[in-house]
Amino acid sequence: MNRWFLLFSSLLILSGCASLSNKVADGVKPIVATQELDSSELLDVAIVVFDSEELTDKEIRELGLSEEIRRAEERFIPIHLKYTMQRTGHWGVVRVVPEENAAHVQVRGTIIHSDGEQLSLYIEAYDSRGVSWFENSYSEELGLVDFYGTSPGEKDPFQDLYNTIANDLVEHRSQLQPTAIREIQQISELRTAQDMARDAFSGHLSRNEEGRYSLIRLPVESDPMLKRVRAVQVRDDMLLDTINGYY
């Protein structure tokens, strides 16, 4: 009896250690910019509406979870991450988008587990060049905390998790040289231009087998097609801002 009890206890300890290996620390403070950044240094961020793991019968039956709740979380969690990032002062415009686009920085996420007491996410981030910033898992488990009544932009019971993700993004952003930031901005605009007018901008970018984009040449600022692309992009951004208001 004792032998089986000890074996069972050991398995519980090992499984517990595995599940907490990606646990975020308590009391994580956001990395806030100490001074206002120049507009040329700012990178815009697109957070794609999250995916999620399929709910199990146990989660639905015993935890009272539902597909409707999970769909709402797929929108709410990116929105709260957006507000967390905006408050740091390190970024340009941060938007939640329905699908991947050519923004300077893309953030994608998958909800691994969410039951109101524990939140586990898988996050990947990469820039317009196709360069991966990181792929990390994050998990936080609450104690006796009242987590009801939270709205986007307010302090969330899982704020340590959001701050940790935001800080990881800031740390990778801080490693970029000014030339890399400019390249990310230029490639982002040219990828958008190619989506709108491929023939006009087909010779400006190359893409290798790994999906990495490189600049070949830049269009002249007076290019009428480039001006048209920028005008359309402004309207598209306004539409995205309106959509964000509905999330």
Buried (B, 14 or more C-beta within 10 A) or exposed (E): EEEEEEEEEEEEEEEEEEBEEBBBEEEBEBBEEEEEBEEEBBBBBBBBBBEBBEBEEEBEEEBEBEEEBBEEBBBBBBBBBBBBBBBBBBBBBBBBBEEEBBBBBBBBBBBBBBBBBBBBBBBBBBBBBBBBBEEBEBBBBBEEEEEEEBEBEEEBBBBBBBBBBBBBBBEBBEEBEEEEBBBBBBBBBBBBBBEBBEEBBEEBBEEEEEEEBEBEEEBEEEBEBBEBBEEBBEEEBEEBEEEBEEB
